Amino acid sequence: MKQKRISSSSAPIGLLSCAFEARNHPWSRQAIGIARETASGATIIGTGSLAAPGDAAFANATMGHGLVREDMHAASVSHHGVVIWPTLLALSERTALSGMTFLGAAIIGYEAGAQIGRALITADLARLYRPTGLVGPLGAALAALHGMRPTERPVATGGTVAAVPLPPFTRLDPSRLAAAAEVLTRARPDVAARAARLFGRLETAAESGRGPAVCLHGDANLRNAIRLDDGRVGLIDLEHVSAGPAAADLGQLLAGWLLRADREAAGAALLAGYACVAPPPDGAALRWHTAASALARIALPAVGRVRRDTLARLPELLDTAAGLLAARTAVAA
């Protein structure tokens, strides 16, 4: 690990020295020339110009590779540094990174790119495509992800990766909750009063559901979790990643267990595991998001997708959810 720290801390200096020496070569001038200047952009090495982060990273990568003197990973036949360092340098100008975070992100990028390249690149493939262009951006994407704020996401642009704000979490917005209650009323008139009562309590307690924005999965349920070989849990299906209160993801999981006999034990285990990483949201936020998810994420899909087991217990589900907003106890003790 000590050797990794020494190498990773000196590698950016190598990139900068190559970029400065190659900045006046025709290919470097061409990359600089196509960069879109912007007052709030990232620095193009060796110039006084600020450009869109993706453009700046591309120009800096071109200069860093201009003399082909940069580091190389033989097993993956790739120059990972010329993709990773420019990406992180551009990212660091819009997202404050500590030195350890910056170097740690780079190490992740190198390790990921090298392992992917080792598995992917063959002699035949290397003759058809430049290996760095295939695996370098993958490593850079992981490096950028590690270095971003929790409420940002990586987006490929101009051959590099830039961080942009996550979209807001809207799946429990008032309009969504109102629509869910209306659909339930039309599809199941027998639960109309229960749906209306739950929606009314959610409206009254809406302030409880607010909280600091974090990076949310956006569709947190057990079908989107897989157990890895080393015992850790990985999340899949990330198309709903968004920024919102931490209680939104936890509430969806808790709502899915409201009809289970062991819901209190399951909820307690979930929150205990969460507490090993970060402080759980307060009880009021958890209750609100659990009740809202029960309406919009459990009851509504049960009608639309004809989930017979949930439909048979729909009155119980809505009553239990409404009861959470009348109670002053935690969802899981």
GIRA-V206555 format. One record per backbone hydrogen bond with DSSP energy under -1.0 kcal/mol. CO is the residue of the C=O (numbers start at 1). NH is the residue of the N-H. E is the energy in kcal/mol with one decimal. If there is no record, write none. Layout:
# GIRA-V206555
co=CO nh=NH e=E
co=CO nh=NH e=E
This chain:
# GIRA-V206555
co=1 nh=5 e=-2.2
co=2 nh=6 e=-2.2
co=3 nh=7 e=-2.6
co=4 nh=8 e=-2.9
co=5 nh=9 e=-1.9
co=6 nh=10 e=-1.3
co=7 nh=11 e=-1.8
co=10 nh=14 e=-1.4
co=11 nh=15 e=-2.0
co=12 nh=16 e=-2.5
co=13 nh=17 e=-2.5
co=14 nh=18 e=-2.2
co=15 nh=19 e=-2.6
co=16 nh=20 e=-2.6
co=17 nh=21 e=-1.9
co=18 nh=22 e=-2.0
co=22 nh=25 e=-1.7
co=25 nh=29 e=-2.6
co=26 nh=30 e=-2.1
co=27 nh=31 e=-1.9
co=28 nh=32 e=-2.5
co=29 nh=33 e=-2.3
co=30 nh=34 e=-1.4
co=36 nh=52 e=-2.3
co=38 nh=41 e=-1.5
co=42 nh=51 e=-2.7
co=44 nh=47 e=-1.7
co=49 nh=44 e=-2.0
co=50 nh=38 e=-1.9
co=51 nh=42 e=-3.2
co=52 nh=56 e=-2.9
co=53 nh=57 e=-2.5
co=54 nh=58 e=-2.1
co=55 nh=59 e=-2.6
co=56 nh=60 e=-2.7
co=57 nh=61 e=-2.4
co=58 nh=62 e=-2.4
co=59 nh=63 e=-2.2
co=60 nh=64 e=-2.6
co=61 nh=65 e=-1.7
co=63 nh=66 e=-1.0
co=73 nh=78 e=-1.6
co=78 nh=73 e=-2.9
co=80 nh=83 e=-1.6
co=80 nh=84 e=-2.4
co=81 nh=85 e=-2.1
co=83 nh=87 e=-1.2
co=84 nh=88 e=-2.4
co=85 nh=89 e=-2.8
co=86 nh=90 e=-2.2
co=87 nh=91 e=-2.3
co=88 nh=92 e=-2.6
co=91 nh=94 e=-1.7
co=91 nh=95 e=-1.7
co=98 nh=102 e=-2.7
co=99 nh=103 e=-2.5
co=100 nh=104 e=-2.8
co=101 nh=105 e=-2.6
co=102 nh=106 e=-1.8
co=103 nh=107 e=-2.5
co=104 nh=108 e=-2.1
co=105 nh=109 e=-2.2
co=106 nh=110 e=-2.7
co=107 nh=111 e=-2.9
co=108 nh=112 e=-2.8
co=109 nh=113 e=-2.6
co=110 nh=114 e=-2.8
co=111 nh=115 e=-2.3
co=112 nh=116 e=-2.7
co=113 nh=117 e=-2.6
co=114 nh=118 e=-2.5
co=115 nh=119 e=-1.7
co=116 nh=120 e=-2.2
co=117 nh=121 e=-2.8
co=122 nh=126 e=-2.7
co=123 nh=127 e=-1.1
co=125 nh=129 e=-2.6
co=131 nh=135 e=-2.5
co=132 nh=136 e=-1.9
co=135 nh=139 e=-1.9
co=136 nh=140 e=-2.5
co=137 nh=141 e=-2.4
co=138 nh=142 e=-1.8
co=139 nh=143 e=-2.3
co=140 nh=144 e=-2.8
co=141 nh=145 e=-2.3
co=142 nh=146 e=-2.1
co=143 nh=147 e=-1.5
co=149 nh=152 e=-1.6
co=151 nh=166 e=-2.2
co=153 nh=164 e=-2.4
co=155 nh=162 e=-2.7
co=157 nh=160 e=-1.9
co=160 nh=157 e=-2.7
co=162 nh=155 e=-2.9
co=164 nh=153 e=-2.5
co=167 nh=243 e=-2.6
co=170 nh=173 e=-1.8
co=173 nh=177 e=-2.2
co=174 nh=178 e=-2.6
co=175 nh=179 e=-2.2
co=176 nh=180 e=-2.2
co=177 nh=181 e=-2.3
co=178 nh=182 e=-2.1
co=179 nh=183 e=-2.5
co=180 nh=184 e=-2.3
co=181 nh=185 e=-2.0
co=182 nh=186 e=-2.2
co=183 nh=187 e=-2.9
co=184 nh=188 e=-2.9
co=188 nh=191 e=-2.4
co=189 nh=192 e=-1.3
co=191 nh=195 e=-2.8
co=192 nh=196 e=-2.4
co=193 nh=197 e=-2.3
co=194 nh=198 e=-2.4
co=195 nh=199 e=-2.5
co=196 nh=200 e=-2.5
co=197 nh=201 e=-2.2
co=198 nh=202 e=-2.2
co=199 nh=203 e=-2.3
co=200 nh=204 e=-2.2
co=201 nh=205 e=-2.1
co=203 nh=206 e=-1.2
co=205 nh=208 e=-1.9
co=206 nh=209 e=-1.5
co=207 nh=210 e=-1.3
co=214 nh=244 e=-1.9
co=216 nh=242 e=-1.5
co=221 nh=224 e=-2.1
co=222 nh=225 e=-1.3
co=224 nh=236 e=-2.2
co=226 nh=234 e=-3.2
co=228 nh=231 e=-2.0
co=232 nh=228 e=-3.3
co=234 nh=226 e=-2.8
co=238 nh=241 e=-1.6
co=242 nh=216 e=-3.8
co=243 nh=169 e=-2.5
co=244 nh=214 e=-2.8
co=245 nh=248 e=-2.1
co=246 nh=250 e=-1.5
co=247 nh=251 e=-2.8
co=248 nh=252 e=-1.6
co=249 nh=253 e=-1.7
co=250 nh=254 e=-2.6
co=251 nh=255 e=-2.6
co=252 nh=256 e=-1.6
co=254 nh=257 e=-1.1
co=255 nh=258 e=-1.4
co=257 nh=260 e=-1.9
co=260 nh=263 e=-1.3
co=262 nh=266 e=-2.8
co=263 nh=267 e=-2.7
co=264 nh=268 e=-2.4
co=265 nh=269 e=-2.2
co=266 nh=270 e=-2.2
co=267 nh=271 e=-2.5
co=268 nh=272 e=-2.1
co=269 nh=273 e=-2.2
co=270 nh=274 e=-2.2
co=271 nh=275 e=-2.2
co=274 nh=277 e=-1.9
co=274 nh=278 e=-2.7
co=282 nh=286 e=-2.1
co=283 nh=287 e=-2.7
co=284 nh=288 e=-2.3
co=285 nh=289 e=-2.4
co=286 nh=290 e=-2.3
co=287 nh=291 e=-2.5
co=288 nh=292 e=-2.8
co=289 nh=293 e=-2.3
co=290 nh=294 e=-1.9
co=291 nh=295 e=-1.5
co=292 nh=296 e=-2.7
co=293 nh=297 e=-2.4
co=293 nh=298 e=-1.2
co=294 nh=299 e=-2.9
co=295 nh=300 e=-1.6
co=298 nh=302 e=-1.5
co=299 nh=303 e=-1.4
co=300 nh=304 e=-2.3
co=301 nh=305 e=-2.9
co=302 nh=307 e=-2.1
co=306 nh=308 e=-1.1
co=307 nh=311 e=-2.6
co=308 nh=312 e=-2.3
co=311 nh=314 e=-1.2
co=313 nh=317 e=-2.4
co=314 nh=318 e=-2.5
co=315 nh=319 e=-2.3
co=316 nh=320 e=-2.6
co=317 nh=321 e=-2.3
co=318 nh=322 e=-2.4
co=319 nh=323 e=-2.2
co=320 nh=324 e=-1.2
co=323 nh=327 e=-1.3
